[in-house]
């Protein structure tokens, strides 16, 4: 009872496919792969000696200081 057999995993896989559908699982897999690839690229960029001057990876926003007066910087605090 400590380990699951292949039949248990096949039944779990069948239930997951029935609940989510193959299209949603495919999209989830591609999103996860893209996230892993972005993470690896980010780690690679961070380890380079000229990492500050490098352009941000696709999908990332560069941190540029702005003097926009319409943005309000606040600190979130928990209720006590």
C-alpha positions in Angstrom: 0.0 0.0 0.0 3.1 2.3 0.2 3.7 2.6 -3.5 1.3 3.0 -6.4 1.3 0.6 -9.3 1.2 1.7 -13.0 -2.6 1.2 -13.0 -3.1 3.7 -10.2 -1.1 6.3 -12.2 -3.0 5.6 -15.4 -6.3 6.0 -13.6 -5.1 9.3 -12.1 -3.9 10.5 -15.6 -7.3 9.6 -17.1 -9.2 11.5 -14.5 -6.9 14.6 -14.9 -7.4 14.5 -18.7 -11.2 14.1 -18.2 -11.3 17.1 -15.8 -9.0 19.5 -17.6 -9.1 18.4 -21.2 -6.1 17.8 -23.5 -6.1 21.4 -24.9 -5.8 23.0 -21.5 -3.1 20.5 -20.4 -1.2 21.2 -23.6 -1.4 25.0 -22.9 -0.3 24.4 -19.3 2.7 22.4 -20.5 3.8 25.0 -23.0 3.4 27.8 -20.4 5.5 25.8 -17.9 8.2 25.2 -20.5 8.3 28.9 -21.3 8.6 29.8 -17.7 11.4 27.4 -17.1 13.2 28.7 -20.2 12.8 32.3 -19.0 14.1 31.3 -15.6 17.2 29.7 -17.1 17.8 32.7 -19.4 17.4 35.0 -16.4 19.9 33.0 -14.4 22.3 33.0 -17.3 22.0 36.8 -17.7 22.5 37.4 -13.9 25.8 35.5 -13.8 27.4 37.5 -16.6 29.8 40.3 -15.5 27.9 42.8 -17.7 24.5 41.8 -16.4 23.4 45.4 -15.5 23.7 46.7 -19.0 21.9 43.7 -20.6 18.5 44.1 -22.1 15.6 42.5 -20.2 14.4 39.1 -21.4 11.2 39.0 -23.4 8.2 39.3 -21.1 10.1 41.1 -18.4 9.8 44.8 -17.6 13.0 46.8 -17.1 13.3 48.8 -13.8 13.8 52.3 -15.0 13.4 55.2 -12.5 10.7 57.6 -13.6 9.7 60.9 -12.3 6.0 60.4 -13.1 3.9 62.3 -10.5 0.8 60.1 -11.1 2.3 57.0 -9.5 1.9 56.7 -5.8 4.4 54.5 -3.9 2.7 52.9 -0.8 3.8 50.3 1.7 1.2 47.6 2.4 0.7 46.8 6.1 -1.3 44.0 7.7 -4.3 44.7 9.9 -3.8 44.1 13.5 
